[in-house]
Amino acid sequence: MKHILVAGVAVLFMASTANALTLKSGQVLGADGGVYDGASPEKQQALIAQAQNGGEIAGVTGASVFVVVGETITYVPVNDIKNKRSETVRQIVGDEVIQNVTGVENLTFKDVENAQMLAEQTGVDVEDLVSGDALEGLDPEVIAEIAKVSDESGIDFDNLIAVNSIISELPEDQFNQITEELGALIEEGFADEINETLNELSEITGGLENLFKYGSLEECQAGGGQNCEATAAAIEGSS
């Protein structure tokens, strides 16, 4: 993709500027008279078909740079990147593509590059590393450590990310205690049971939070926890 994006930058100034006189940056006027961001619906379908048939997956259309990933097209107005250095253009366009494709706000192209490196080092699928809130608020070193534990223990990466996100908000002594207890259970061969329970609790709104916040069903109910009975049933079923 890097070479394709660079090639697209080389022809940015060939883009028509006629619409810029009456439309917002990156908008075009469709054959039906409607105003669209990037390209008309007909043009979008043509770009997707072209990419799927081995044609260009990135280039310039109207007043925007486009990048096709699967069935998704990302547009970046030419005015947002003209006169920028190639590395800056790559970052701007890359960030837009990553956020558009994943739906994760503020996720950057650099984040995904780091995730790819971690995936290669740990064997964890890069899609797991960039899904949902996996990267949000987590240090790359923490992610690498969690990925390593996931690979060695067999507990799902997403489960460990969720657990870490919850217990990291606890006081340090509680965080260390839970971490030690979880590590001991894994060493004793209960990884499969832990993973199954975490999977079940993750399907219950508030389930994982209840697990680490309350010591009993009564505490959960008194403390205003969500779905306390369902949480208790899931934990009881795993014991």
N, C-alpha and C positions, 0 to 999 in steps of 0.2 A: 504493500500500500504506500510506503514511503515514496517510492519512485513515481508512482502514479500521481500522488499529491503534488510532488515537485513539478511533474510535467504539467499538471493543471495550472500551477502558479505561473508557469512560463507563458501561458496564453490568456492570463487574466485580462490583460488590457485589450484583448480582441473582443471582449464582451460588449454588447450593445448598451449604450447609455441613454437611449431615447426615452425609455420608461421612467428614468430617474427624474424627469422633468415634472411628471404628474403623479407618480407612485412613490410609496415609501421604499427605502433601500431594500432590495431583494425581492420586491413584489413584481408580479407580472399580470398582464391583462389577458384573460382567457378568451377563446373564440365565442364563449357564451356571454361575454361582457362582464364576467365575474373577476374579482381581484384575488389572486392567490399568492401565497408565499413560495418563492422558489420557482414553481412551474405549475401549469394547469394540470388538472387530473389526467387528461389525455397524454400530456407530455410525461407525467410521472410514470404512468403505466408503460410508456414506450421506453423510458430509461431503465426501468426494472427488467423488462423483457430483453433489452439489449445486454444488460449485465448478465442475466441468466443464460444468454446464448453465447457467452464468451466475449462480449464486447466491452467497452469501457465501463468501469465501475466508479470512475471519478472524472470530473472535468468541469466545464463551465456551461451553464444554460441560462439564457437571459442575463440577469444582473447578479447571478449567484454561482458560487462553486457548489457542486453536488457530489455526494458520496453515497453509493448504494451498498447496503449490507442486507442481504436476504430480500425481504419485502419492504424494508425501511429505507427511505431516502432522507438524508440530512442536507440542508441547505445553509450556506453561510454567505451573506451578502458580500459582493466584491469589495464594496466600500469599507467593510470591516477589516480587510486584510491587505488591501493594496498599499504599496510603499512599505510594507513590513518585511523584515528579514525572513528568509526561508524557514528558519527554525521556529520563529514566532508564529508564522503561518501554520506550520505543522502542529504546533501546540493548540492554536485557536480552533482549527478545523478538527483536530483529533479530540479535543474536549467536547465539542458539540456532537460529534459522532457517537462517542462513548455514552454521553448522557442521554442522547436520543434513543439509542439502541437498548441500553440497559434500563432506562427509566430511573436511574439513581442520580438525584440532584447533587451537584458539586463533585461528582466523580470525575477524575481527570485522566487524560491519556497517559500521563506519567504514572498514575496509580496503577493502571492496567499493565503498563510495562513492568512495574515492580512486581505486580501479581504474577505476570508471566514468568519472571525470573524465579520467584518463590515456587511456582508450580513445577518448574523444571528441577528445582533443587529438592523438593519434598515429595513430588509425585501426586500432589493434590490437583484436581482439575481446576484450571484457571476460571471456569464458569462459577465454581463454588467460591473462589476467592473474590470475585467481583459482584456476586449476587446480593440483592437486598442491601442490608446495612453492614455487610461483612467488613468493609474497609473503614466505614465511618467511625471516627473517634478512636481508631486503634493504631498503635505504632507499628511500623513494618516489622520490627523485631518481635513484637508480641504476636503478630500474625504468623511469622515464621515459626515461632515456638509452638503455637497452637496447631499449625499445620503438621509439625513434626510429631506432636503427641497424637494427633488424629491418625497419622500414617502408622505409627507404632502400636497404637492401642486398638484401632478399628472403630473407634467412636466417631460418628459423623462430624465433619468439620463444622457444619452449620450449628450442630448441637453445642460444640465446645465454644464457638463464637458467642452463642446466646448465653451460655452459662457464664462466660468471662464478662460479658457486658453487664450481667446482673450483679455478680458478686464483686466486681471491681468498684461498685458504689458502696460496698459495705466497709465498716471499720477494718483497719489492717489486720487486727488479730482474728476477726471472723473470716476475712479473706484467706489468710494463711491456714486457718483450721480447715475450712472447706476444701482448699486446694490439696492439703495433706491427706484428708480423708478420701477424696476422690482418687488421688494417686495410689493410696493403699488398696482401695477396692479394685482398681485396674490391675495392680500387681497380683492381687489374689485371684484374678481370673473372672471378674464380674463385668468385664467391659461390655459384653453382649447384652446383659441384663440392664446395665446402666443406659446403653444406647436405646434399647427398646422403650424404657421408661421415659427417657428424655424426648424421644419421638412422640410418644403418646401425650406427654404434658405440653409439648409445643403446639399440639392441635387444640389445646384448651386455652382460651383467652385468660391470661393471668396465671396459667398453670405453673410455669417455670418460676415466676416470681413468688408464688405461694410456697413452693418447695423450699426456697432458701430464706423466706421471710418469716414463716410461721412453723411452730413445732407441733401443731395439732390442728384438727378440724375446728375445735372450739376457738383456738387462737385466731384462726383464719376468719371465722365468722365474726368474732368480736372485733377484729382489726379492720373489717370492711373489705376483705379480699374478694376477688371475683371467682365465681365458680368453685367455691371451696369444696362442695360435695364431690364434684367431678374430679377435682385434684386428689382428694383423699382416696377415691375409688381407684384411680390410676396407680397411686403409690401402693395401696393395699394389694392390688392385683399383681404387683411386681415383687412383693415380699414373699 
